[in-house]
Amino acid sequence: MIPIKLQLRNFISYGPKLQTIDFEPYNLICLVGKNGHGKSALLDALTWAIWGQARKTSSSSKADEGLLRLGETNMMVCLDFITNKITYRIRREFSLIGKKPHSILEFGILDQSIPNQPAQLRSITDKTIRATQEKIDTIIGLNYESFINSAFLRQGQSNEFSKKTPKERKDILGSILGLDKFERLKKISLDKNKEAISKKEYCYRIKEQLIKSLEQKSNIIFQLNQVIESLDLITEKDRSLKISLETIKKELAEIAAKKSIIAQLNFEIAQLNLNLKDLLDQIIDNFKQRQEIFRKKKELSHIKDIDQKYTFLMQKRKEIQLLSNEKFSLRELLLSKKEAERNILEKITEMASQELEKNKLLEQEYLTNLKNLNHRIQEHSNTLTKFHQEFNQLKNNRDLLLEKQDSTAICIVTAETQLTKRKNYYHKYSAHIQVIENELNNLLNKQNLIKKDNNPSCPLCKQIISEHHKLELIKDSQKNVIQLNHKLTKLKTYTQNLKTLINEQETVITISKRRIEEQKILSIKIDEYTKQLIKIEQEINDQKAKIVSSQNEYHKLNEALIYVQSNNVDLTKELQNYIANHKELNTINQEILKIQSTLKDIEIKLQEEPLINNQILEIEALKQQYLELVNALTLQEQRKIRIKQLCAQAHKFKDIKKEKAQEQAKLTLETHQEFKFTNEENIINQQLQKILAEKEMYMLKKGSLEQQLSVIKQKEVELAEQKKLILEFELSSEDYKAISQALGKDGIQALLIEDAIPEIEHEANALLTRLTDNQSHLSIESVRDLKTGGTKETLDIKISDPIGVRPYELFSGGEAFRIDFALRIAISKLLARRAGTSLETLIIDEGFGSQDEEGLSSIMEVIYKIQNDFEKVIIVSHLTSMKEQFPINFLVHKGPQGSQIKVIDQG
């Protein structure tokens, strides 16, 4: 993992402005700057970007919130790095915005395949942060714990690897060597072993169940034989009953055939009855027709008189047709006259029509404008009403505010001055009370001393006094005490009253201040309402002016409309007078009236036409009936012969019906035994149903037993298969057990660690020789002898120097740092070469302060020597002697906007 570019924002000491640090051009870098300016924070940003971990307080489970810049709610770190010649980008963000703190992780590959084009980011972020982090760890090849124990010497933690227990060292070394895959394979082998054991136990249970099931085989065979014997007996009984049933069915079939013949005879008798009824109906119909013809012959005896009436009516209809033709001619003449009248009227009205049309258009225009003006006046009136309402509302509001104004507000300045004076007096009196109380206490103390002391000398000045003088002193003292008590009581009363006045006045001033503020707000509101009232009053005046203007315009248009309408009335009257005095038009009107009168008379005569037509139709119908009667009289003899023939045929049908009825009665007697045979058939069918049910029951039982035998045969085969599977699972379990033991910590992992230890010792001792002038030698023991005998797997660090072999813990700080430095460099080089990772970066954060000048010189020589083994070496130091030896310095300076980084090339 080779860092190329780091971007960060709001990370520890780095401010909200995005900082970009370009590592790519440099191999050996020294981060310099004052303590607390953000050098180590830059390294924390590297580890937090990759693993989401960095320095943290002991009480924090995660480092996220501790890394956020104070006062900020969001931080971001973005890192570009190279692994296995592929450039990746990690962007990690942490935010406090929302219901709870949350993180965002994005991971992708930077594609730079297109020349002269910016790199394209191809996202490989997984569904969750955990899955994405696992993908990052897999690509880099190690986790955070392994990194800080190998290639990252943290500040104050250079002994991160050395101070751990042998077991923890061994686990870290295993992680660095990539032995986690063997643990995963071991877990898979153990899971497979458990699975094989579970399957074997399952097969054992199946085997026991199968053996238990096979014990029932002999009982099932015995039951099957019994069922077969019962089926044979039932089958024989069924066969004999079916023979009896066939005999009964033949008898019933013969009876059914006879019943069919009876049904046929019943049908034929019914048909004969129908035929007889039909013949009787025909006879009656023919007789009625003969009677009807005789009746019509009598009714049509006066047919000769009808012919004369028919001739008269036909003549009348011809006259009406002539009148109808005349009516048509008169109507054509009337239409021509009306057309002439219309032409004359058009000529007369053509002259006045243009003027009338013009006036009508002008009238319509005036009406439209009047309507619009009326609508506009209404709108102005509505607006005016609205403004009046708003004006009244604002006026009421202003009046209410004016009522609320308090003109009795006290003068705050005077009140505050008076309050200050009263406070000064209060403090003055309080101090005076304290002085008086002190004097009073002193007097009481003197009085007590004088009273208690039996010596003739004064207890205060030690002068000799008489008893009388002592009494005088006591008396004077008591008098002074009384005066002071009186003065003290008076002052306390006055002070208490003054304090009450001060409190009341403070309350009044506070209320007055609040009222003054309220009055100021009320004054501002009143001014606003006044301005609004002036503005609305102006709007009202504008609306009134608009209404007056619109009303004047409305009156003018109304007067013009009245003039146009009056002009139209005059023109219409003139036209009517001209038409009334026109001679040719009057002549045509008289002719039209005459034609209309003639048409009216013809219409009256034509009203008789329907009555005449109806009478003609009635006469023609009677004549048609007479012709039909003449034809019917010729058929009367034929009807008489037909009636005789129908009567003879009816007698013949009666004879046939009698013969059929006799045959039917004979067959009915022969079918009386049907009931007996039917009962016998039902009894046999019931017995057969019972036998069939028993047979089905035995067949089902037989099928079930046969199925059970088939299942037993399958289970015998399955038993053999289960025995085979048990053997296979036992072999698989033994194989997986052996594999898991070989992959465990005491197996191949121990061999790989044992194989890596000489390489670590060689690299560490090569560096330690330079650092200690060949005075120290390091060895790592992987096996320890036990007092009880045998050995134990361990990973102890032993250091030998001119004094002898000592444990790591007994060395001083400077010596321990050189040992840790050599050991960690050796582990880092091993990690870069053997763990299958592409870690090519070494980071050393401080730790040089424990070295003298010679030690620092040796460490610098080692750093120069190993810099070719790593693509990137980053050193953090505040020592001037160290930073001057590096060609490239990243100067970290902390300002008001956060830490800033400046690259200094020292050549």
RAVENCOR-V578891 format. One record per pair of residues at least 6 apart in sequence whose C-alpha atoms are under 7 Angstrom apart, sorted by the first residue. I is the first residue (numbers start at 1). J is the second residue. Records with the same first field share a line. If there is no record, write none. Layout:
I: J, J
This chain:
1: 81, 82, 83, 140, 838, 839, 840, 841
2: 81, 82, 83, 840, 841, 871, 872
3: 23, 80, 81, 82
4: 22, 23, 24, 80, 81
5: 21, 22, 23, 24, 79, 80
6: 20, 21, 22, 78, 79, 80
7: 18, 19, 20, 21, 77, 78, 79
8: 18, 19, 20, 76, 77, 78
9: 15, 16, 17, 18, 19, 75, 76, 77
10: 16, 68, 69, 72, 74, 75, 76
11: 67, 68, 69, 75
12: 41, 67, 68, 69
13: 38, 69, 898, 899
14: 898, 899
15: 897, 898, 899
27: 871, 872, 873
28: 872, 873, 874, 888
29: 873, 874, 875, 886, 888, 889
30: 874, 875, 876, 883, 886, 888, 889, 890
31: 39, 875, 876, 877, 889, 890, 891
32: 876, 877, 878, 883, 889, 890, 891, 892
33: 878, 891, 892, 893
34: 878
37: 892, 893, 894, 899
38: 892, 899
39: 876, 892
40: 845
44: 54, 55
45: 77
47: 53, 54
48: 54
49: 77, 78, 79, 90, 91, 92
50: 90
51: 133, 144
53: 63
54: 63
55: 63
56: 63, 66
64: 94
68: 75
73: 95, 96, 97
74: 94, 95, 96
75: 93, 94, 95
76: 92, 93, 94
77: 91, 92, 93
78: 90, 91, 92
79: 89, 90, 91
80: 87, 88, 89, 90
81: 87, 88, 89
82: 88
83: 140, 838
84: 838
87: 109, 110
88: 108, 109, 110
89: 107, 108, 109, 110
90: 106, 107, 108
91: 105, 106, 107
92: 104, 105, 106
93: 103, 104, 105
94: 102, 103, 104
95: 101, 102, 103
96: 102
105: 129
106: 125
107: 123, 124, 125
108: 121, 122, 123, 124, 125
109: 121, 122, 123
110: 119, 120, 121, 122
111: 119, 120, 121
112: 119, 120
125: 132
126: 132
137: 143
140: 837, 838
141: 837
142: 176
146: 172, 175, 176
148: 154
149: 160, 161
150: 824, 827, 828
151: 824, 825, 828, 841, 842, 843
152: 842, 843, 844
153: 843, 844, 845
154: 844, 845
155: 845, 846, 847
156: 847
158: 817, 820
159: 820
161: 169
162: 820
166: 794, 795, 796
167: 794, 795
169: 795
170: 795
174: 180, 753
176: 831, 835
177: 831, 834, 835
178: 835
179: 749
182: 743
183: 743, 744
186: 740, 743, 744
189: 736, 739, 740
190: 736, 737, 740
192: 736
193: 733, 736, 737
196: 729, 732, 733
197: 729, 733
200: 726, 729, 730
203: 722, 726
207: 719, 722
210: 715, 719
214: 712
217: 709
220: 705
224: 702, 705
227: 698, 702
231: 695, 698
234: 691, 695
238: 688, 691
241: 684
245: 681, 684
248: 677, 681
252: 674, 677
255: 671, 674
258: 667
262: 664, 667
265: 660, 664
269: 657, 660
272: 653, 657
276: 650, 653
279: 646, 650
283: 643, 646
286: 639, 643
290: 636
293: 629, 632
297: 629
300: 626
306: 619
310: 616, 619
313: 612, 616
317: 609, 612
320: 606, 609
323: 602
327: 599, 602
330: 595
334: 592, 595
337: 588, 592
341: 585, 588
356: 568
359: 564, 568
363: 561, 564
366: 557, 561
370: 554, 557
373: 550, 554
377: 547, 550
380: 543, 547
384: 540, 543
387: 536, 540
391: 533, 536
394: 529, 533
398: 526, 529
401: 522, 526
405: 519
409: 512
410: 512
412: 509
419: 502, 505
422: 502
426: 495, 498, 499
429: 491, 495
433: 488, 491
436: 484, 488
440: 481, 484
443: 477, 481
447: 474, 477
449: 459
450: 459
456: 464, 465, 466
457: 463, 464, 465
458: 464, 465
741: 747
742: 748
743: 749
754: 782
757: 780
760: 826, 827, 830
761: 778, 779, 780
763: 826
764: 822, 823, 826
765: 777, 778
767: 822, 862
768: 776, 777, 819, 822
769: 775, 776
770: 858
771: 818, 855, 858, 859
775: 801, 802
776: 799, 800, 801
777: 799, 800, 801
778: 798, 799, 800
779: 797, 798, 799
780: 795, 796, 797, 798
781: 794, 795, 796, 797
782: 793, 794, 795, 796
783: 791, 792, 793, 794
784: 791, 792, 793, 794
785: 791, 792
786: 792
797: 807, 808
798: 805, 806, 807, 808
799: 805, 806, 807, 808
800: 806
813: 850
814: 850, 851
831: 837
832: 838, 839, 840
840: 870, 871, 872
841: 870, 871, 872, 873
842: 870, 872, 873, 874
843: 873, 874, 875
844: 874, 875, 876
845: 875, 876, 877
846: 876, 877
848: 856
867: 873
877: 883
887: 905, 906, 907
888: 904, 905, 906
889: 903, 904, 905
890: 901, 902, 903, 904
891: 901, 902, 903, 904
892: 899, 900, 901, 902
893: 899, 900, 901
894: 900
